[in-house]
């Protein structure tokens, strides 16, 4: 169960090598989280992440999980929930893709959509049902401001995040009153391995800043978290710009 400050004692990470996810787990382990399941494709990176968290004092388990194999999600995640109560599920997997390449390669574009949206719908529903059966827990979904409005530079990635964001909002409404809390996190441009080599953006952020915002959101039981917070106002204005004007912006 969560402590009096809303910090989970047990945590399942879907996307166990995500920099944002690991920054979040490190922060929560320092606070009170004691047991962590890192779910992802088996790799040296996943094992290294587990080793690092163990050095902080957490009990860490690794789970073989693939977003692109939704037929396996119920079995794989069901085993985790059968082993113990999970206070929080952090849905953190996703790929950026390569917009220029993916526009010319529909199969590659579909892989972005399947990973970021279809895989998340499957894993999200399985996790939500398990949390509901427990009668408690939080599902934290890493969305993106890229899903707020289609940009020429990343509309394939952005469209997948837009679908994920709407799905998570609807899931939160469906679970309202069940004891399960759904929180959507919308970071701006995050400086990380995934964005290495890409040009930064105004109001860029870091995995550590997103982790801090997630912790605060858990304490407040927020439904939506923007990182940085000023993006809420910026994107409210962006959403209402006429398309003819929006196209002229260097975005």
BALOVEX-592936 format. One record per residue: x, z, y of N, C-alpha, C, O in turn. Coordinates in steps of 0.05 Angstrom, whole numbers, padded with zeros to 5 digits, always signed. Layout:
# BALOVEX-592936
XZYXZYXZYXZY
...
***
This chain:
# BALOVEX-592936
+00017+00000-00024+00000+00000+00000+00017+00000+00025+00040+00009+00024
+00006-00010+00047+00021-00009+00072+00023+00020+00082+00007+00037+00076
+00044+00025+00098+00047+00051+00109+00029+00054+00134+00014+00036+00140
+00031+00077+00147+00013+00082+00170+00018+00064+00193+00002+00061+00211
+00041+00050+00193+00048+00032+00215+00042+00002+00207+00049-00016+00223
+00030-00002+00185+00023-00029+00176+00045-00044+00163+00042-00069+00159
+00067-00031+00156+00090-00045+00143+00085-00045+00113+00080-00024+00100
+00086-00069+00100+00081-00071+00071+00104-00058+00055+00127-00060+00062
+00096-00045+00033+00116-00034+00015+00125-00055-00006+00147-00054-00016
+00107-00074-00012+00113-00096-00031+00106-00123-00018+00087-00125-00004
+00123-00142-00024+00122-00168-00009+00128-00191-00028+00148-00190-00042
+00111-00212-00027+00116-00236-00042+00121-00258-00021+00105-00263-00004
+00144-00271-00024+00151-00293-00006+00149-00320-00021+00163-00324-00041
+00132-00337-00011+00130-00364-00022+00147-00382-00004+00140-00390+00018
+00170-00390-00015+00191-00403+00001+00214-00385+00005+00221-00378+00028
+00225-00375-00017+00244-00353-00016+00271-00359-00004+00287-00340-00001
+00277-00384+00004+00302-00390+00018+00298-00396+00047+00317-00403+00061
+00273-00395+00057+00267-00400+00085+00282-00380+00103+00281-00356+00098
+00295-00391+00123+00309-00373+00142+00290-00354+00156+00297-00331+00161
+00267-00364+00164+00248-00347+00178+00238-00325+00159+00236-00302+00166
+00232-00333+00134+00223-00314+00114+00243-00292+00109+00237-00269+00109
+00268-00300+00106+00289-00281+00099+00295-00262+00123+00300-00239+00119
+00294-00273+00147+00297-00256+00171+00274-00235+00172+00279-00212+00179
+00250-00244+00164+00227-00226+00164+00230-00204+00143+00225-00181+00148
+00239-00213+00119+00242-00193+00097+00264-00173+00104+00260-00149+00100
+00286-00183+00115+00307-00164+00122+00297-00143+00142+00303-00119+00140
+00281-00152+00161+00271-00134+00181+00252-00113+00168+00252-00090+00175
+00235-00123+00150+00216-00105+00138+00229-00086+00118+00220-00063+00115
+00250-00095+00104+00264-00078+00085+00277-00055+00100+00277-00032+00091
+00288-00061+00124+00301-00040+00140+00279-00019+00148+00285+00005+00151
+00254-00028+00152+00233-00010+00160+00223+00006+00136+00226+00031+00136
+00211-00007+00116+00200+00009+00094+00195-00008+00069+00191+00004+00048
+00195-00034+00071+00189-00050+00047+00209-00045+00025+00234-00045+00030
+00200-00040+00001+00218-00033-00021+00220-00053-00043+00240-00055-00057
+00198-00069-00048+00198-00087-00070+00192-00115-00060+00172-00119-00045
+00208-00135-00067+00206-00162-00057+00207-00182-00081+00224-00180-00098
+00188-00200-00081+00189-00223-00099+00195-00248-00082+00180-00255-00064
+00217-00261-00089+00225-00286-00075+00217-00310-00093+00229-00313-00115
+00198-00326-00085+00188-00348-00101+00198-00374-00090+00195-00379-00066
+00211-00390-00106+00221-00416-00098+00234-00430-00121+00234-00421-00143
+00244-00454-00115+00257-00469-00136+00283-00455-00143+00298-00447-00126
+00288-00451-00169+00313-00438-00177+00338-00452-00166+00341-00476-00168
+00355-00436-00153+00378-00448-00140+00398-00426-00133+00391-00402-00133
+00423-00433-00128+00443-00413-00119+00434-00399-00093+00439-00376-00089
+00420-00415-00076+00411-00403-00050+00391-00382-00055+00391-00361-00041
+00373-00386-00074+00352-00365-00080+00365-00340-00091+00357-00318-00083
+00385-00343-00109+00398-00320-00120+00415-00306-00099+00417-00281-00099
+00427-00321-00081+00443-00309-00059+00425-00292-00041+00433-00271-00032
+00401-00303-00035+00382-00288-00018+00374-00262-00032+00372-00241-00018
+00369-00263-00058+00362-00239-00072+00384-00218-00072+00379-00195-00068
+00408-00228-00076+00432-00209-00075+00435-00196-00048+00440-00172-00047
+00431-00211-00027+00433-00200+00000+00412-00178+00005+00419-00157+00016
+00388-00183-00004+00367-00163+00000+00371-00139-00017+00365-00116-00009
+00382-00142-00041+00388-00119-00057+00409-00102-00044+00408-00077-00046
+00427-00114-00030+00448-00098-00016+00436-00081+00006+00449-00062+00015
+00412-00088+00015+00398-00072+00035+00382-00049+00023+00370-00033+00037
+00381-00049-00004+00367-00027-00017+00340-00035-00029+00326-00018-00040
+00333-00061-00028+00307-00069-00039+00309-00076-00068+00330-00084-00078
+00287-00072-00082+00285-00082-00110+00275-00111-00108+00253-00116-00097
+00290-00130-00117+00284-00158-00113+00281-00173-00139+00298-00170-00157
+00260-00189-00141+00255-00206-00164+00254-00235-00155+00244-00240-00133
+00264-00253-00170+00262-00282-00164+00241-00294-00182+00239-00287-00206
+00226-00313-00171+00204-00326-00186+00207-00356-00183+00210-00366-00160
+00206-00371-00205+00208-00400-00204+00181-00411-00194+00161-00408-00208
+00181-00423-00171+00156-00433-00158+00162-00460-00144+00183-00463-00131
+00144-00479-00147+00147-00505-00135+00121-00512-00121+00100-00515-00134
+00122-00516-00095+00098-00523-00080+00086-00549-00089+00061-00553-00087
+00102-00567-00100+00092-00593-00108+00080-00593-00136+00071-00614-00146
+00078-00570-00149+00065-00568-00175+00042-00548-00174+00044-00526-00185
+00021-00556-00160-00002-00537-00157-00015-00528-00183-00027-00507-00184
-00012-00545-00204-00024-00537-00230-00011-00511-00241-00023-00498-00257
+00013-00505-00232+00027-00481-00242+00023-00457-00224+00031-00435-00232
+00011-00460-00201+00010-00438-00182-00006-00414-00193+00003-00391-00190
-00028-00419-00205-00044-00396-00214-00029-00380-00235-00030-00355-00235
-00016-00394-00253-00001-00380-00274+00023-00365-00263+00027-00341-00269
+00039-00379-00246+00064-00367-00235+00057-00343-00218+00069-00321-00221
+00039-00346-00199+00032-00325-00180+00016-00303-00194+00018-00280-00187
+00000-00311-00213-00016-00291-00228+00001-00271-00242-00006-00247-00243
+00024-00279-00252+00043-00261-00265+00053-00240-00246+00057-00217-00253
+00058-00249-00221+00068-00230-00201+00047-00209-00195+00053-00185-00195
+00023-00218-00190+00001-00199-00183-00007-00182-00207-00017-00159-00203
-00002-00191-00231-00008-00175-00255+00012-00152-00258+00006-00132-00270
+00036-00157-00246+00057-00137-00249+00054-00113-00230+00060-00090-00237
+00044-00119-00206+00041-00097-00186+00023-00107-00163+00018-00131-00160
+00013-00087-00148-00002-00094-00123+00018-00107-00104+00041-00098-00102
+00009-00126-00089+00025-00139-00068+00012-00134-00041-00011-00141-00037
+00027-00121-00024+00016-00114+00003+00015-00138+00022-00001-00139+00040
+00034-00157+00018+00035-00180+00036+00046-00204+00022+00066-00202+00007
+00034-00227+00027+00044-00253+00018+00052-00268+00043+00037-00271+00062
+00077-00277+00043+00087-00293+00066+00090-00322+00056+00108-00328+00040
+00073-00339+00066+00073-00368+00058+00091-00382+00078+00084-00388+00101
+00116-00388+00068+00137-00397+00087+00150-00423+00079+00169-00431+00091
+00140-00436+00057+00153-00461+00049+00144-00484+00067+00123-00483+00078
+00161-00505+00068+00154-00528+00083+00178-00546+00087+00201-00536+00086
+00174-00571+00093+00196-00589+00099+00190-00604+00125+00166-00609+00132
+00211-00611+00140+00207-00624+00166+00204-00654+00162+00189-00668+00176
+00218-00665+00142+00218-00694+00138+00235-00708+00159+00248-00695+00175
+00234-00734+00158+00249-00751+00177+00229-00771+00188+00223-00791+00174
+00219-00767+00212+00197-00783+00222+00203-00813+00222+00187-00828+00212
+00227-00821+00231+00233-00849+00232+00233-00862+00204+00223-00883+00200
+00245-00847+00185+00246-00857+00158+00219-00856+00145+00211-00875+00131
+00204-00834+00149+00179-00831+00134+00157-00850+00144+00139-00856+00129
+00159-00859+00169+00140-00879+00178+00143-00905+00162+00124-00920+00158
+00167-00911+00152+00172-00935+00137+00170-00931+00107+00170-00950+00092
+00167-00906+00099+00166-00899+00071+00142-00881+00066+00144-00856+00067
+00118-00893+00060+00094-00876+00057+00097-00855+00035+00085-00834+00037
+00112-00861+00014+00116-00841-00007+00130-00816+00003+00122-00794-00003
+00150-00820+00020+00164-00797+00032+00145-00782+00051+00145-00758+00052
+00128-00797+00066+00109-00784+00084+00089-00767+00069+00082-00745+00077
+00080-00778+00046+00061-00763+00029+00074-00737+00018+00061-00717+00015
+00100-00739+00013+00114-00715+00002+00114-00692+00023+00111-00669+00017
+00117-00700+00049+00115-00680+00070+00088-00667+00070+00085-00643+00072
+00067-00684+00069+00039-00674+00069+00033-00657+00045+00020-00636+00047
+00043-00665+00022+00037-00650-00003+00051-00623-00002+00040-00603-00012
+00076-00622+00008+00090-00597+00009+00078-00578+00029+00071-00555+00023
+00074-00588+00054+00066-00571+00076+00037-00564+00076+00029-00543+00085
+00020-00582+00065-00009-00577+00066-00021-00573+00038-00032-00551+00033
-00019-00593+00020-00032-00590-00006-00021-00567-00022-00037-00551-00033
+00005-00564-00022+00017-00542-00037+00009-00515-00025+00005-00496-00039
+00007-00515+00002-00001-00490+00015-00030-00482+00010-00037-00459+00008
-00047-00503+00009-00075-00497+00003-00078-00484-00025-00092-00464-00028
-00064-00496-00045-00065-00485-00072-00054-00457-00073-00067-00438-00082
-00029-00453-00063-00017-00426-00064-00032-00406-00047-00034-00383-00054
-00043-00415-00024-00058-00397-00007-00083-00387-00020-00090-00364-00018
-00098-00405-00033-00122-00397-00046-00117-00379-00070-00132-00359-00074
-00097-00385-00085-00090-00367-00108-00083-00339-00098-00092-00319-00109
-00066-00338-00077-00057-00313-00066-00081-00297-00054-00083-00273-00057
-00098-00312-00039-00120-00299-00026-00139-00286-00046-00149-00264-00042
-00144-00301-00068-00162-00290-00089-00150-00265-00101-00165-00245-00107
-00124-00265-00106-00111-00242-00118-00112-00218-00099-00116-00196-00108
-00107-00223-00074-00108-00201-00054-00136-00190-00052-00140-00166-00049
-00156-00208-00053-00184-00199-00051-00191-00182-00076-00206-00162-00073
-00181-00189-00099-00186-00174-00123-00174-00145-00120-00186-00126-00129
-00150-00144-00107-00138-00118-00102-00155-00102-00082-00157-00077-00084
-00167-00116-00063-00182-00103-00042-00166-00097-00017-00176-00084+00001
-00141-00107-00016-00124-00102+00007-00101-00122+00007-00095-00135-00013
-00088-00124+00030-00065-00140+00033-00067-00160+00056-00088-00165+00066
-00043-00171+00063-00042-00191+00085-00030-00217+00074-00012-00217+00058
-00041-00239+00083-00030-00265+00078-00021-00276+00105-00036-00281+00123
+00006-00279+00107+00018-00289+00132+00026-00318+00128+00042-00324+00110
+00016-00336+00144+00021-00365+00141+00037-00375+00164+00029-00373+00187
+00060-00387+00158+00077-00399+00178+00067-00427+00185+00071-00445+00169
+00054-00429+00208+00045-00455+00218+00066-00465+00238+00090-00460+00234
+00058-00479+00258+00076-00489+00279+00061-00499+00302+00038-00508+00300
+00073-00498+00326+00060-00510+00349+00058-00540+00347+00042-00553+00361
+00074-00551+00328+00072-00580+00324+00045-00589+00314+00037-00612+00317
+00030-00570+00303+00003-00577+00294-00018-00576+00315-00042-00582+00310
-00011-00567+00339-00030-00564+00361-00039-00591+00373-00062-00594+00380
-00020-00610+00374-00027-00636+00384-00007-00656+00374+00017-00651+00373
-00016-00680+00365+00002-00700+00354+00022-00710+00374+00014-00717+00397
+00047-00710+00367+00068-00720+00384+00080-00745+00370+00082-00746+00346
+00089-00764+00386+00101-00788+00375+00125-00781+00358+00131-00794+00338
+00140-00760+00366+00165-00754+00353+00162-00742+00325+00181-00744+00309
+00139-00730+00319+00137-00716+00293+00108-00714+00283+00100-00693+00273
+00093-00735+00287+00064-00733+00281+00059-00730+00251+00037-00720+00243
+00077-00739+00233+00073-00735+00205+00075-00705+00198+00057-00694+00185
+00097-00693+00206+00100-00664+00202+00078-00649+00217+00066-00631+00206
+00073-00656+00242+00052-00642+00257+00025-00644+00245+00010-00624+00246
+00018-00666+00234-00009-00669+00221-00011-00651+00197-00033-00640+00191
+00011-00648+00182+00010-00630+00159+00007-00601+00167-00007-00585+00154
+00020-00593+00189+00017-00566+00200-00010-00562+00212-00021-00539+00212
-00021-00582+00224-00048-00580+00235-00068-00574+00213-00086-00557+00216
-00066-00588+00191-00083-00583+00168-00080-00554+00157-00099-00540+00152
-00054-00546+00155-00049-00519+00145-00060-00498+00164-00072-00478+00155
-00058-00502+00190-00067-00483+00210-00098-00479+00208-00108-00457+00208
-00112-00502+00207-00141-00500+00205-00150-00487+00179-00168-00471+00178
-00136-00494+00157-00142-00482+00131-00138-00452+00133-00156-00437+00124
-00116-00443+00144-00111-00414+00145-00131-00399+00163-00140-00377+00156
-00139-00412+00185-00159-00400+00202-00185-00397+00187-00198-00375+00187
-00194-00418+00173-00218-00417+00158-00217-00397+00135-00237-00383+00130
-00194-00395+00122-00191-00376+00101-00193-00347+00112-00205-00330+00099
-00182-00343+00135-00184-00317+00148-00213-00309+00154-00221-00286+00150
-00228-00329+00163-00257-00323+00168-00271-00318+00142-00289-00300+00141
-00265-00333+00121-00278-00329+00095-00272-00301+00084-00289-00289+00069
-00249-00290+00089-00240-00265+00078-00246-00241+00096-00241-00218+00089
-00257-00246+00120-00263-00225+00138-00282-00204+00125-00303-00212+00114
-00275-00179+00127-00291-00158+00115-00285-00152+00087-00298-00134+00075
-00266-00166+00074-00259-00161+00046-00236-00142+00043-00229-00133+00021
-00223-00135+00065-00199-00119+00063-00173-00135+00064-00151-00124+00066
-00176-00162+00064-00153-00180+00065-00150-00191+00093-00169-00201+00105
-00126-00189+00104-00120-00197+00131-00103-00223+00130-00083-00224+00117
-00112-00244+00144-00097-00269+00146-00086-00272+00174-00101-00270+00194
-00061-00277+00176-00048-00280+00202-00033-00307+00203-00016-00313+00186
-00039-00323+00223-00027-00349+00227-00005-00346+00248-00010-00336+00270
+00019-00355+00241+00042-00353+00259+00050-00381+00269+00055-00399+00253
+00051-00385+00295+00056-00411+00307+00082-00410+00323+00081-00405+00348
+00105-00414+00311+00130-00415+00326+00133-00442+00340+00121-00462+00332
+00149-00441+00361+00158-00466+00373+00182-00477+00358+00185-00471+00334
+00198-00492+00371+00223-00503+00359+00240-00479+00350+00249-00463+00367
+00247-00478+00324+00263-00456+00314+00291-00466+00308+00294-00485+00292
+00311-00453+00320+00338-00461+00314+00346-00451+00286+00350-00427+00283
+00349-00469+00267+00355-00461+00240+00369-00484+00226+00374-00505+00237
+00374-00480+00200+00387-00501+00184+00368-00526+00183+00378-00548+00184
+00342-00522+00181+00324-00544+00179+00324-00561+00204+00319-00586+00202
+00329-00550+00227+00329-00565+00252+00357-00572+00262+00360-00582+00285
+00378-00566+00246+00405-00572+00254+00408-00601+00261+00399-00619+00246
+00420-00607+00284+00424-00635+00292+00402-00646+00309+00405-00667+00320
+00379-00632+00310+00357-00641+00327+00360-00629+00355+00371-00607+00359
+00350-00644+00374+00351-00634+00402+00332-00611+00405+00310-00611+00395
+00342-00590+00419+00326-00566+00423+00302-00572+00442+00298-00594+00450
+00287-00551+00447+00263-00555+00464+00260-00531+00482+00272-00509+00478
+00244-00534+00503+00237-00513+00521+00223-00491+00505+00207-00497+00488
+00230-00466+00510+00218-00443+00496+00225-00443+00466+00208-00435+00450
+00249-00453+00459+00258-00452+00432+00261-00423+00423+00263-00405+00440
+00261-00418+00397+00263-00391+00387+00282-00390+00363+00295-00410+00357
+00284-00367+00351+00302-00363+00328+00287-00350+00305+00265-00339+00309
+00298-00351+00280+00285-00338+00258+00281-00308+00263+00261-00297+00255
+00301-00295+00276+00299-00267+00281+00277-00260+00301+00263-00240+00298
+00273-00277+00321+00251-00273+00340+00224-00276+00326+00205-00261+00332
+00222-00295+00308+00197-00299+00293+00192-00275+00276+00169-00265+00274
+00213-00264+00263+00210-00241+00246+00200-00217+00262+00182-00202+00253
+00210-00213+00286+00201-00191+00303+00172-00194+00310+00157-00175+00310
+00164-00219+00316+00136-00224+00323+00117-00219+00299+00095-00209+00303
+00127-00226+00276+00110-00222+00252+00106-00192+00247+00084-00183+00241
+00128-00176+00250+00125-00147+00247+00105-00136+00266+00088-00120+00259
+00107-00144+00291+00088-00134+00312+00060-00143+00305+00041-00127+00309
+00057-00168+00296+00030-00177+00289+00018-00162+00266-00006-00157+00266
+00034-00154+00247+00025-00138+00224+00015-00110+00234-00006-00101+00226
+00031-00098+00252+00023-00072+00263-00004-00074+00278-00020-00055+00276
-00008-00096+00292-00032-00099+00308-00055-00112+00292-00077-00113+00302
-00049-00121+00268-00068-00136+00252-00078-00160+00268-00102-00166+00269
-00060-00174+00279-00066-00198+00295-00075-00221+00276-00068-00221+00252
-00091-00239+00287-00100-00262+00271-00083-00286+00278-00079-00304+00261
-00072-00287+00302-00055-00310+00310-00031-00299+00326-00034-00282+00343
-00008-00309+00319+00017-00300+00333+00032-00325+00343+00038-00343+00327
+00038-00326+00369+00053-00348+00380+00082-00338+00385+00086-00315+00394
+00101-00355+00380+00129-00347+00384+00145-00370+00397+00148-00391+00386
+00154-00365+00422+00149-00342+00439+00120-00341+00449+00106-00361+00448
+00112-00318+00459+00084-00314+00468+00075-00334+00489+00052-00340+00491
+00094-00343+00506+00087-00360+00528+00076-00387+00519+00063-00401+00534
+00081-00394+00493+00072-00420+00483+00041-00421+00482+00029-00442+00483
+00028-00398+00480-00001-00397+00480-00012-00411+00505-00030-00427+00503
-00001-00405+00528-00010-00416+00553-00001-00445+00555-00017-00463+00563
+00024-00451+00547+00034-00479+00549+00017-00498+00532+00009-00519+00541
+00011-00489+00507-00004-00507+00489-00033-00509+00497-00046-00529+00492
-00044-00489+00510-00071-00490+00520-00073-00513+00541-00093-00527+00542
-00053-00515+00558-00052-00537+00577-00047-00564+00564-00060-00584+00571
-00029-00565+00545-00022-00590+00531-00047-00601+00517-00051-00626+00517
-00063-00584+00505-00086-00594+00490-00106-00609+00507-00120-00626+00497
-00106-00603+00533-00126-00614+00550-00116-00637+00567-00131-00648+00584
-00091-00644+00564-00080-00667+00579-00092-00693+00569-00095-00696+00545
-00100-00711+00587-00109-00737+00577-00087-00751+00561-00064-00748+00567
-00095-00767+00541-00075-00780+00524-00057-00798+00540-00033-00800+00534
-00068-00812+00560-00051-00830+00575-00028-00815+00589-00006-00825+00593
-00034-00790+00598-00013-00774+00611+00005-00762+00590+00030-00761+00593
-00006-00752+00568+00009-00740+00547+00031-00759+00535+00053-00750+00529
+00024-00784+00533+00042-00804+00522+00067-00807+00539+00088-00815+00530
+00065-00801+00565+00087-00805+00583+00107-00782+00583+00129-00784+00594
+00099-00760+00570+00116-00736+00570+00140-00741+00550+00136-00753+00529
+00163-00730+00557+00187-00734+00540+00186-00714+00516+00203-00696+00515
+00167-00717+00498+00163-00698+00477+00169-00711+00450+00167-00698+00429
***
